[in-house]
Amino acid sequence: MSVEPFAPQYMKIGVLTAALQELTPRQIRDSDPDRAIEDWVAFARELGADNIQLSAALHPSEADIPEEAMLDPVANTLDLREPFNRARATRVLSKMSAHRIGLSDLAYFDNMLHHDAAIREKKHQFMLRVFDAAVLLGVDAVCGFVGRNQALSMDQNLLDFEEHFVPLLKEAKARGLTFRVEQCPMPGWTTSDNFHNNIAYTPGTWIALHRICERSGVGDQFRIHYDPSHAILMGQDTRSIFQYLKDTGYNFLIGGFHVKGQVVDARGIAEWGYGGQTVERGDWIGGKPSDRPADQAKAWLKQTAFCEHELPGTARHDPLAYLQNRTVDWLDHQLAARELLSMNVANTHLVVEHEYPPARIQDRDRLKPILQGSIAFTRKIDEAAACMYALQHEVLAAQEIPIQGGGREPYRS
């Protein structure tokens, strides 16, 4: 009988810079684009984060979707109106070094399969700028969406993915990058009845898309940036998803995490069910889609009619909600990742993503203690799960001492 030392491994804790879009006022950062990154690096150190996930987006003057039509306006902390270059990278890396802040990856969340060829090309060219910036900043991954071509069926979108998205993955491969896809279904992206507007929303499509990537020689470039809030949105639970990936031999697909929760409103479910509000949202006026951005934003009632995003640590949960998969069981989430996924824990990033509506405060001083608390909560939850895993699966296992109880189980009905 061997004796294993107690040696828990912890994930890297970071924060997505979209948590505070206006940390640097627009009039300042528009004239000095990298000032926004410098300010966020300093802010992240105050928050207690190890890393930032650097948010890029089309500048408001170039975007095809007005901010008024968005549920969560994106942040162009990384301003790429002009291509990133070595001088800009040197400036940013110097600031990161001075504040001892790392960079998990770059993030650009947009519809890469847009049905309008001109708009799609614009987004693809911007993504290539993000790829080039990632290389200059020394990171090996970019995070984003696949999207959906609204003019095509879901099966046709698989073909569209092969034709139009795989070339982006080949560009990523040429630069030594991995593309990590967040699985949000983006229901409010369209005023149509479509709910799943990012085809990489669930393990079934992750596997289908990865098979296409494998045939095209870019299987290693396609990974998932898992966000448990989206699983809750679709009635799934993390442990069952991870178990399914292991059962099918795809538990290598998840390469990073967004730490964002979802709290389901049982009253909203009673009224609309999963899928949210389908009629009389206000995004259609007179029998046709409204051309007013504020009206178009009401398409998000497909989601917000029955749930609300959680900033980790800000919500209280009835234990029944865990069992009904109506909120994220954070401790089991981190434990299941270690038990079921194939990953290097110490090199895996946990990125806090803030989209809790009442706390979406564009005021640095007010938001600071909120984010500090959430980041500290995330770190402690991960540390607790790491300790549980090391104790149960390494120390006790080596001495043939059984674990007490059964814990959460996948596929419970």
C-alpha positions in Angstrom: 0.0 0.0 0.0 1.4 3.4 -1.0 1.0 6.7 0.7 0.2 9.6 -1.6 1.0 13.2 -0.5 -1.8 15.7 -0.3 -1.1 17.9 -3.3 -4.1 19.7 -4.6 -3.9 21.5 -8.0 -5.6 24.8 -8.6 -6.9 26.4 -11.8 -5.9 29.9 -12.8 -8.4 32.6 -11.9 -9.1 35.4 -14.3 -11.7 38.0 -15.3 -13.2 39.0 -18.7 -12.5 42.7 -19.3 -16.1 43.1 -20.6 -17.1 43.2 -16.9 -16.6 46.9 -17.0 -16.7 48.3 -20.5 -16.2 51.9 -19.5 -13.3 51.6 -17.1 -11.5 53.9 -19.4 -13.8 56.6 -20.8 -14.5 56.3 -24.6 -13.0 59.7 -25.4 -9.7 58.7 -23.8 -9.3 55.2 -25.2 -10.4 56.2 -28.7 -7.4 58.5 -29.0 -5.1 56.2 -27.0 -6.3 52.6 -27.8 -4.0 50.7 -25.5 -4.8 52.8 -22.5 -7.9 50.7 -21.9 -5.7 47.6 -21.6 -3.3 49.3 -19.3 -6.1 50.4 -17.0 -7.7 47.0 -16.9 -4.4 45.3 -16.1 -4.0 47.6 -13.1 -7.6 47.1 -12.1 -7.3 43.3 -12.3 -4.4 43.4 -9.8 -6.7 45.3 -7.4 -9.4 42.8 -7.9 -7.2 39.9 -6.9 -7.2 38.1 -10.3 -4.3 36.2 -11.7 -5.2 36.9 -15.4 -7.4 38.8 -17.7 -9.3 37.6 -20.7 -8.9 40.5 -23.1 -12.1 41.4 -24.8 -12.0 42.6 -28.5 -14.9 43.7 -30.5 -15.7 45.8 -33.5 -15.7 49.5 -32.6 -19.2 50.9 -32.1 -18.6 53.0 -35.2 -18.0 49.8 -37.2 -20.4 47.3 -35.6 -23.5 46.0 -37.4 -25.5 45.6 -34.2 -26.3 48.8 -32.2 -25.6 48.6 -28.4 -29.3 49.2 -27.8 -30.1 45.8 -29.3 -27.7 43.9 -27.2 -28.4 42.1 -23.9 -24.8 42.5 -22.8 -22.9 45.1 -24.8 -19.4 43.8 -25.7 -16.2 45.7 -24.9 -13.4 46.5 -27.3 -10.8 46.7 -24.5 -8.5 45.5 -27.3 -9.0 48.2 -30.0 -8.2 46.8 -33.4 -9.4 49.6 -35.7 -5.7 49.5 -36.6 -3.8 46.3 -36.7 -2.0 45.4 -33.5 1.8 45.6 -33.9 5.0 44.8 -31.9 5.3 48.3 -30.4 1.7 48.1 -29.0 2.4 44.5 -27.7 5.6 45.7 -26.0 3.7 48.4 -24.2 0.9 46.1 -23.0 3.3 43.3 -22.0 5.4 45.8 -20.0 2.3 46.9 -18.1 1.3 43.3 -17.4 4.7 42.4 -16.1 4.7 45.5 -13.8 1.4 44.4 -12.2 2.1 40.7 -12.3 -1.0 40.0 -14.3 -1.2 37.2 -16.9 -3.3 36.8 -20.1 -5.5 33.8 -20.4 -6.5 34.4 -24.1 -8.2 37.0 -26.3 -11.9 37.0 -26.8 -14.1 38.1 -29.7 -17.7 37.1 -29.5 -19.6 37.5 -32.8 -21.5 35.6 -35.5 -18.8 34.1 -37.8 -21.5 32.4 -40.0 -23.5 35.6 -40.7 -25.8 35.1 -43.7 -24.7 38.4 -45.3 -21.5 37.7 -47.1 -20.1 41.2 -46.8 -20.8 41.4 -43.0 -19.4 37.9 -42.5 -16.2 38.9 -44.4 -15.8 42.0 -42.2 -16.1 39.8 -39.1 -13.6 37.3 -40.4 -11.1 40.0 -41.2 -11.4 41.3 -37.7 -11.0 37.8 -36.3 -7.7 37.5 -38.2 -6.5 40.8 -36.5 -7.4 39.1 -33.2 -5.4 36.1 -34.1 -2.4 38.3 -35.0 -2.7 40.2 -31.7 -2.8 36.9 -29.8 0.5 35.9 -31.4 2.2 39.2 -30.6 0.9 39.0 -27.0 2.2 35.4 -26.6 -1.0 33.6 -25.9 -2.0 30.3 -27.5 -5.8 30.7 -27.7 -8.7 32.9 -28.9 -12.2 32.5 -27.5 -15.4 33.3 -29.4 -18.5 31.9 -31.0 -19.2 29.9 -34.2 -22.6 31.6 -34.8 -25.3 30.5 -37.3 -26.3 31.3 -40.8 -30.0 32.4 -40.4 -30.8 31.7 -44.0 -30.0 27.9 -43.6 -31.2 25.0 -41.6 -29.1 23.5 -38.8 -27.9 20.7 -41.0 -27.0 23.1 -43.7 -25.1 25.1 -41.2 -22.7 22.2 -40.7 -21.8 22.5 -44.4 -21.5 26.3 -44.0 -19.2 25.7 -41.0 -17.0 23.5 -43.2 -16.9 26.1 -46.0 -16.5 29.3 -44.0 -15.4 28.6 -40.5 -12.8 25.9 -41.1 -10.6 28.3 -43.1 -10.5 30.5 -39.9 -9.3 27.4 -38.0 -6.6 26.9 -40.6 -5.5 30.5 -40.1 -5.4 29.8 -36.3 -3.3 26.6 -36.9 -0.8 28.5 -39.1 -0.3 30.9 -36.1 -0.1 28.1 -33.5 -3.4 29.0 -31.9 -6.5 27.1 -30.6 -10.0 28.5 -31.0 -12.1 27.9 -27.9 -15.9 28.2 -28.6 -18.2 29.4 -25.9 -21.5 27.5 -26.1 -24.1 30.2 -25.6 -27.1 29.6 -27.9 -27.5 33.4 -28.3 -31.4 33.2 -28.5 -31.8 37.0 -28.8 -29.5 37.4 -31.8 -32.5 37.3 -34.0 -36.2 38.4 -33.8 -37.1 35.2 -35.6 -38.2 32.1 -33.7 -34.8 30.6 -33.8 -33.4 29.9 -30.3 -30.1 28.2 -31.1 -28.2 30.9 -33.0 -24.7 29.6 -32.2 -24.6 26.1 -33.6 -21.8 25.0 -31.1 -24.3 25.1 -28.2 -24.3 21.5 -26.9 -22.1 18.3 -26.9 -24.0 16.8 -29.8 -23.0 19.7 -32.1 -19.5 20.0 -30.6 -18.8 16.4 -31.6 -20.3 16.9 -35.1 -18.2 20.0 -35.6 -15.1 18.4 -34.3 -15.5 15.6 -36.8 -15.6 18.1 -39.6 -12.5 19.7 -38.2 -10.7 16.4 -38.0 -11.4 15.7 -41.6 -10.1 19.1 -42.5 -6.9 18.7 -40.4 -7.8 21.3 -37.7 -9.2 19.0 -35.0 -6.6 20.3 -32.5 -7.7 23.9 -33.2 -11.3 23.4 -32.1 -12.0 23.3 -28.4 -14.8 24.4 -26.1 -14.7 27.3 -23.5 -17.4 25.9 -21.3 -19.8 28.2 -19.5 -22.2 26.4 -17.1 -24.8 29.2 -17.3 -25.7 28.1 -20.8 -26.2 24.5 -19.7 -28.7 25.7 -17.1 -30.4 27.8 -19.8 -31.1 24.6 -21.8 -32.0 22.4 -18.9 -28.7 20.6 -18.7 -26.4 19.9 -15.8 -22.6 20.1 -15.8 -21.8 16.7 -14.4 -24.0 14.9 -17.0 -22.4 16.9 -19.8 -18.9 16.0 -18.6 -19.9 12.4 -18.2 -21.4 12.3 -21.7 -18.1 13.7 -23.1 -16.2 11.1 -21.3 -18.5 8.3 -22.3 -18.2 9.3 -26.0 -14.4 9.8 -25.9 -14.6 13.6 -26.3 -13.7 14.7 -22.7 -10.6 16.4 -24.2 -12.7 19.0 -25.9 -13.1 21.4 -23.0 -10.1 23.7 -22.8 -11.2 26.5 -20.5 -14.1 27.9 -18.5 -16.2 31.0 -18.1 -17.4 31.2 -14.5 -20.9 32.6 -14.9 -24.1 31.2 -13.3 -27.8 31.2 -14.3 -30.7 31.4 -11.9 -33.9 30.0 -13.4 -37.2 31.6 -12.3 -39.7 28.8 -11.6 -42.6 31.3 -12.3 -41.1 32.1 -15.8 -40.9 28.4 -16.5 -44.5 27.9 -15.5 -45.5 30.7 -17.9 -43.3 30.0 -20.9 -41.3 26.8 -20.4 -37.7 26.4 -21.5 -37.4 28.5 -24.7 -38.8 31.6 -23.1 -41.3 34.1 -24.4 -42.4 33.3 -27.9 -45.1 35.9 -28.6 -45.8 39.6 -27.8 -42.3 40.4 -26.8 -42.3 43.7 -28.6 -39.6 43.0 -31.1 -42.3 42.6 -33.8 -44.5 45.6 -34.5 -47.4 45.5 -36.9 -46.7 41.9 -37.9 -43.1 42.4 -38.9 -39.7 42.8 -37.1 -39.2 46.3 -35.7 -36.4 48.3 -37.1 -35.8 50.0 -33.8 -32.8 48.6 -31.9 -34.5 49.0 -28.5 -37.4 46.9 -29.8 -35.0 44.3 -31.3 -33.4 43.8 -27.8 -36.7 42.4 -26.6 -35.9 39.2 -28.6 -33.8 38.4 -25.6 -37.1 37.6 -23.7 -36.6 34.2 -25.2 -34.0 33.9 -22.4 -34.7 36.5 -19.8 -38.4 35.6 -19.4 -37.4 32.6 -17.3 -33.8 33.1 -16.1 -31.1 35.7 -15.0 -27.4 35.5 -15.1 -25.5 35.0 -11.9 -22.2 36.6 -10.9 -20.6 33.8 -8.9 -21.2 34.3 -5.2 -24.0 36.8 -5.5 -26.9 34.3 -5.3 -28.5 32.1 -2.7 -29.8 28.7 -3.8 -32.4 26.4 -2.5 -30.9 22.9 -2.5 -33.9 21.8 -4.6 -32.7 24.2 -7.4 -29.4 22.2 -7.6 -31.3 18.9 -8.0 -33.6 20.5 -10.7 -30.6 21.9 -12.6 -32.0 25.4 -12.2 -28.8 26.9 -11.0 -25.1 26.0 -11.0 -23.7 23.8 -8.3 -20.3 25.4 -8.2 -18.5 23.0 -6.0 -19.6 20.0 -8.0 -18.9 21.8 -11.2 -15.2 22.1 -10.2 -15.1 18.6 -8.8 -16.7 17.1 -11.9 -14.2 18.9 -14.2 -11.3 17.1 -12.3 -13.1 13.7 -12.2 -14.4 13.5 -15.7 -12.4 15.8 -18.1 -9.0 15.2 -19.7 -7.2 18.4 -18.8 -4.1 19.9 -17.2 -5.7 21.4 -14.2 -2.8 23.8 -13.3 -2.9 25.2 -16.8 -6.7 25.6 -17.1 -8.2 29.0 -16.9 -11.3 29.9 -14.8 -12.5 33.3 -16.2 -15.1 35.2 -14.2 -17.7 36.7 -16.6 -19.9 39.4 -15.1 -23.4 39.6 -16.6 -25.6 39.9 -13.5 -28.0 42.7 -14.6 -28.5 44.6 -11.4 -24.8 44.8 -10.8 -23.8 45.8 -14.3 -22.5 49.1 -12.9 -20.3 51.3 -15.1 -18.7 52.8 -12.0 -15.3 51.6 -11.0 -15.5 52.3 -7.3 -18.9 50.6 -6.9 -18.1 47.6 -9.0 -14.6 47.0 -7.5 -15.7 45.3 -4.3 -18.4 43.3 -6.1 -15.8 41.8 -8.5 -13.3 41.3 -5.7 -15.9 39.3 -3.8 -16.9 37.2 -6.8 -13.3 36.5 -7.8 -12.4 35.5 -4.2 -15.5 33.2 -4.1 -14.4 31.6 -7.4 -10.9 31.0 -6.1 -12.2 29.4 -2.8 -14.6 27.2 -4.6 -11.9 25.9 -6.8 -9.6 25.4 -3.9 -12.2 23.5 -2.0 -12.9 21.2 -5.1 -9.1 20.7 -5.6 -8.8 19.7 -1.9 -11.7 17.3 -2.2 -10.3 15.7 -5.3 -6.8 15.3 -4.0 -8.1 13.9 -0.7 -10.7 11.5 -2.1 -9.1 10.4 -5.4 -5.4 10.4 -4.5 -4.7 10.2 -0.8 -7.6 8.0 0.3 -7.5 5.9 -2.9 -3.8 5.1 -2.5 -4.5 3.7 1.0 -7.6 1.9 -0.2 -9.9 3.9 2.1 -13.4 4.4 0.6 -15.0 7.7 -0.1 -18.1 8.3 2.0 -21.5 8.6 0.3 -22.3 8.8 -3.4 -22.4 12.5 -4.3 -24.1 13.9 -7.4 -24.7 11.4 -10.2 -25.0 12.1 -13.9 -28.1 11.3 -15.9 -30.5 11.3 -13.0 -34.2 11.3 -13.9 
